[in-house]
C-alpha cells in the first residue's frame, strides 16, 4: 500500500484534519438534508480507526507518524486508501489529545434519518434518548456507549448540545458514535415526530417524578437528558408525557448526566428483556453485546449509506 510523504503544515489534507478536530461537524439532519455539505470527521488512534472500519465507514485519508508504519498492518485498510506519512511533530501539531496518537484519519460519518431511529431494531419498540443542552463531550460519548450497550434505538441532539463528533466525545464513545443512529433536530420537530410515531416522552427530574422502576419502558419511549447544571429546560419539560427519577438512598442530590442515562437505559433494557415485545433484545441474541462497553454493534434494520 503506497504512502505519500508530507513535510509541510500547509498540506491540504493535514489542514483538513486539523479543522475537523478543532471544529467538529454536526450530526446528521433529518432526511439527510445536510449530507452533501457535512464534511469529514477527524479520529485519532488505531482503536478508533479499526472501529470505524468495522462499522463500514469510509476513510478518506489516513495519517501515520514516521516510524509507526507497522500500525497500518493491524488495520484492514482498503487497497486504495490514501495514506500520508508525516514527521511525528507535524502530526502532533494537528491532533488534540494530551498524548498524541501515532495514527489518525479523516472519516466520512454515517448519515442517519428518522426511519433509522423509529424503525430501529426489528420487532422492538423504539427506545430513544433526547439530549437537551448537554455540554460535556465526555458525558455525551459515555451516553452513546451506554446507548449501544443497552439496545437504544438512537439519540436525538437538540440545539445547544455538544457535537457527538467532538474528539473527546468520539474517544469516550469507544466507537459507538459510528454505530448508534444520531440526529440533530429542533425541539419542536423532535416532539412532533415522536408524537406522530406514538412515542411516549419522559423528562428526567429530581423531584415530583415517578421512580424509574415503576415506569413501563417496554413500549415506544423517549427519555430526555438535560444540561449538566440546569437540567431539562422548563419549556421542554412542560410538553412531555411524564417525569421519571432515579431512586437514590444516599444523600446525593442528583447524578451525573451520563450515569443517569446509563441507569435509565439499563432499567429499560431489563424490562424489555423480560417482555415478549422485545424478542430482539441484544441479551437474547449476542451474549457479548450485553456487557457494558462491549464494542459489538447492535443490529439495526437501518444501515447508514456508504459515502
matplotlib code that plots the C-alpha trace (Angstrom):
import matplotlib.pyplot as plt

x = [0.0, 1.7, 2.5, 2.9, 5.4, 4.3, 6.6, 4.6, 1.9, 0.2, -0.7, -4.4, -5.2, -3.4, -5.2, -8.5, -7.6, -6.7, -10.0, -12.1, -10.7, -10.8, -14.3, -16.3, -19.1, -22.7, -24.8, -27.0, -30.0, -33.4, -33.8, -30.1, -30.6, -27.0, -25.3, -23.7, -22.0, -21.2, -17.6, -15.4, -14.8, -11.3, -10.5, -7.3, -5.6, -5.7, -8.5, -11.0, -9.8, -10.4, -13.9, -14.7, -13.6, -15.6, -18.7, -18.3, -17.3, -15.2, -11.7, -10.9, -7.3, -5.0, -2.1, 0.7, 3.9, 7.3, 8.4, 4.9, 4.1, 3.7, 0.4, -1.1, -0.6, -3.1, -5.8, -7.9, -7.5, -9.0, -6.2, -6.9, -6.9, -4.9, -2.1, 0.2, 3.5, 4.5, 7.2, 5.9, 6.0, 4.0, 1.2, 1.2, 0.5, -2.8, -4.0, -6.0, -5.0, -2.6, -0.6, -1.0, -1.6, 0.8, -2.0, -5.2, -7.8, -10.5, -13.7, -17.0, -19.6, -22.8, -25.9, -29.0, -32.7, -35.9, -36.6, -33.4, -34.4, -38.1, -37.8, -35.0, -34.4, -36.7, -39.6, -38.8, -40.5, -38.2, -36.1, -34.7, -32.6, -33.1, -30.1, -31.2, -28.2, -25.7, -22.3, -19.6, -18.3, -17.1, -20.6, -22.1, -19.6, -20.3, -24.0, -23.5, -21.6, -24.4, -27.0, -25.4, -24.8, -28.4, -30.1, -31.1, -32.6, -31.0, -30.1, -31.7, -29.5, -31.3, -29.8, -27.2, -25.9, -22.2, -21.4, -21.0, -18.0, -16.1, -12.8, -13.4, -16.9, -15.7, -13.0, -15.4, -17.9, -15.2, -16.6, -20.3, -20.6, -20.0, -23.0, -25.7, -28.1, -27.8, -29.9, -29.6, -33.1, -35.1, -37.1, -40.3, -39.6, -38.4, -41.7, -43.8, -42.2, -42.1, -45.8, -46.7, -44.9, -46.7, -43.6, -44.2, -41.8, -40.4, -38.3, -35.8, -36.2, -35.0, -38.4, -42.0, -41.3, -42.2, -39.4, -37.9, -38.6, -42.4, -42.5, -43.3, -40.5, -41.5, -43.4, -42.1, -40.3, -38.0, -36.0, -34.8, -31.4, -30.7, -27.8, -25.3, -26.0, -29.5, -31.2, -34.0, -35.3, -38.7, -40.4, -39.5, -40.3, -43.8, -44.6, -43.8, -46.0, -44.4, -41.3, -39.0, -36.5, -33.8, -34.3, -31.1, -30.9, -27.7, -27.5, -26.8, -28.9, -28.5, -26.5, -24.0, -25.9, -24.1, -24.6, -28.3, -28.7, -27.0, -29.1, -32.4, -31.3, -30.4, -33.8, -35.5, -33.2, -34.1, -37.8, -37.6, -35.5, -38.4, -41.1, -42.4, -42.5, -38.7, -37.5, -34.7, -33.1, -29.3, -29.1, -31.1, -29.1, -25.5, -24.1, -21.1, -23.4, -25.0, -21.7, -21.4, -18.9, -18.6, -17.8, -20.1, -22.8, -26.5, -28.5, -30.3, -32.5, -31.5, -27.8, -26.1, -25.4, -21.7, -20.5]
y = [0.0, 3.2, 6.0, 9.7, 11.7, 15.1, 17.6, 20.8, 22.1, 23.7, 20.3, 20.4, 17.1, 17.9, 21.3, 19.4, 17.0, 20.0, 21.7, 18.6, 18.1, 21.7, 22.5, 19.2, 18.8, 18.2, 15.1, 14.2, 16.3, 14.7, 13.2, 13.7, 17.4, 18.3, 15.1, 16.8, 19.6, 18.0, 17.2, 14.7, 13.9, 13.5, 10.5, 9.5, 6.2, 2.7, 1.5, 4.1, 3.7, 0.0, 0.6, 2.9, 0.3, -2.4, -0.2, 0.0, 3.7, 5.1, 6.5, 9.5, 9.7, 8.1, 9.9, 8.0, 9.2, 8.2, 5.1, 3.9, 2.4, -1.0, 0.2, 0.1, -3.6, -4.1, -2.2, -3.7, -0.7, -0.9, -1.1, 2.4, 4.2, 7.5, 7.3, 10.2, 9.7, 12.6, 13.6, 12.9, 16.6, 17.6, 15.0, 16.1, 19.7, 18.7, 16.4, 17.2, 14.5, 15.3, 12.3, 12.4, 9.2, 7.9, 7.4, 9.4, 9.5, 11.5, 9.5, 10.0, 9.8, 7.8, 9.6, 8.7, 9.7, 9.3, 5.9, 4.6, 5.8, 5.0, 1.9, 0.9, -2.7, -5.3, -6.5, -3.9, -0.7, 2.4, 3.3, 6.8, 9.3, 13.1, 15.2, 18.8, 21.1, 18.5, 20.3, 17.9, 15.8, 13.1, 12.7, 12.6, 9.9, 7.8, 8.1, 6.8, 3.9, 3.1, 3.6, 0.9, -1.4, -1.4, -1.5, 2.1, 2.7, 6.1, 9.5, 12.9, 16.0, 19.3, 22.8, 23.7, 20.1, 19.5, 17.7, 13.9, 14.3, 16.4, 14.4, 13.9, 12.6, 10.2, 8.8, 8.4, 6.6, 3.9, 3.6, 3.7, 7.0, 5.1, 2.8, 4.5, 6.4, 10.2, 13.1, 16.8, 18.3, 21.2, 20.7, 21.4, 18.8, 16.3, 16.5, 16.5, 13.5, 11.5, 12.1, 11.2, 7.9, 7.2, 7.5, 8.4, 11.1, 11.3, 14.1, 13.4, 15.2, 15.1, 15.8, 15.3, 12.4, 8.7, 6.3, 4.6, 1.1, 2.0, 3.3, 1.0, 1.3, -1.7, 0.4, 3.2, 5.6, 8.6, 9.8, 13.4, 14.1, 17.7, 20.0, 19.0, 22.1, 23.3, 20.0, 19.8, 23.3, 24.0, 24.8, 21.4, 19.6, 21.2, 19.4, 15.8, 12.9, 12.4, 12.7, 10.0, 9.9, 7.5, 6.5, 7.1, 6.0, 8.0, 11.8, 12.8, 15.5, 14.3, 12.0, 12.8, 13.1, 10.1, 8.0, 8.9, 8.0, 4.7, 3.7, 4.6, 2.7, -0.3, -0.2, -0.1, -2.9, -5.0, -4.5, -5.2, -8.4, -9.7, -8.7, -10.7, -7.5, -7.3, -10.6, -8.9, -7.5, -8.0, -10.1, -12.8, -12.6, -11.9, -12.6, -10.3, -7.3, -7.4, -6.5, -2.8, -1.2, -4.1, -2.8, -5.1, -3.1, -3.7, -5.0, -2.0, -2.6, 0.7, 0.9, 4.2, 4.6, 4.4, 7.9]
z = [0.0, -1.2, 1.3, 0.4, 2.4, 3.7, 5.2, 5.3, 7.7, 4.7, 3.2, 2.3, 3.9, 7.1, 7.3, 6.8, 9.7, 11.9, 11.1, 11.6, 15.1, 16.2, 14.7, 14.8, 12.4, 13.5, 13.5, 10.5, 10.0, 9.3, 5.8, 5.0, 4.3, 5.2, 4.0, 1.0, 2.9, 6.3, 5.5, 7.3, 11.0, 12.5, 14.6, 16.4, 17.3, 15.8, 18.0, 16.8, 13.2, 13.5, 14.9, 12.1, 9.5, 11.3, 11.2, 7.4, 7.2, 4.5, 5.5, 3.2, 4.4, 7.0, 8.6, 10.2, 12.0, 10.7, 12.4, 13.2, 9.8, 11.5, 13.0, 9.5, 9.3, 12.1, 10.2, 7.4, 5.2, 1.7, -1.0, -2.4, 0.9, 0.8, 3.4, 4.4, 6.2, 8.4, 10.9, 14.4, 15.3, 12.3, 13.0, 16.7, 15.7, 14.2, 17.0, 20.1, 22.7, 25.5, 24.5, 20.7, 18.8, 16.1, 13.6, 12.7, 10.0, 8.2, 8.1, 6.3, 9.1, 8.6, 7.5, 9.6, 9.3, 11.2, 9.8, 11.3, 14.8, 14.6, 12.5, 14.8, 15.8, 14.3, 16.4, 19.1, 20.1, 19.8, 22.8, 22.3, 24.1, 23.7, 24.7, 25.6, 26.1, 27.2, 27.2, 28.3, 25.4, 27.7, 29.0, 25.5, 24.5, 27.6, 26.9, 23.3, 24.7, 27.2, 24.4, 22.3, 25.2, 26.3, 22.8, 22.4, 19.0, 18.6, 20.0, 19.2, 19.8, 20.4, 19.9, 22.5, 22.8, 22.1, 18.8, 19.0, 16.7, 19.2, 19.6, 23.3, 22.7, 20.0, 22.3, 25.2, 23.0, 22.2, 18.7, 19.5, 17.7, 14.4, 15.0, 17.1, 15.0, 15.7, 14.5, 15.2, 15.3, 16.8, 19.9, 18.0, 15.3, 17.9, 19.9, 16.8, 15.2, 18.4, 19.0, 15.4, 15.9, 19.2, 21.3, 25.0, 26.1, 29.6, 31.1, 33.9, 37.2, 40.8, 42.4, 41.5, 39.3, 39.2, 40.1, 37.1, 38.3, 38.4, 34.8, 31.9, 29.4, 27.2, 24.7, 22.4, 24.8, 24.6, 27.6, 27.8, 29.4, 30.2, 30.8, 33.5, 35.6, 34.8, 33.7, 31.2, 30.1, 31.8, 28.5, 27.1, 30.3, 30.3, 27.0, 27.8, 28.9, 32.3, 34.5, 35.8, 38.5, 39.8, 43.4, 45.4, 49.0, 49.6, 50.4, 46.8, 45.2, 41.6, 39.3, 36.6, 33.2, 31.7, 34.8, 34.9, 31.2, 31.8, 34.8, 32.9, 29.8, 31.9, 33.5, 30.1, 28.9, 31.9, 31.4, 27.7, 28.1, 30.3, 27.8, 25.0, 22.9, 22.8, 21.4, 19.5, 22.6, 22.4, 25.6, 23.7, 20.5, 21.5, 24.9, 24.3, 23.4, 26.8, 28.5, 29.3, 27.0, 24.6, 21.1, 19.2, 17.5, 17.8, 14.8, 13.3, 10.4, 9.0, 7.9, 7.2, 3.5, 2.4, 1.5]

ax = plt.figure().add_subplot(projection="3d")
ax.plot(x, y, z, "-o")
ax.set_aspect("equal")
plt.show()
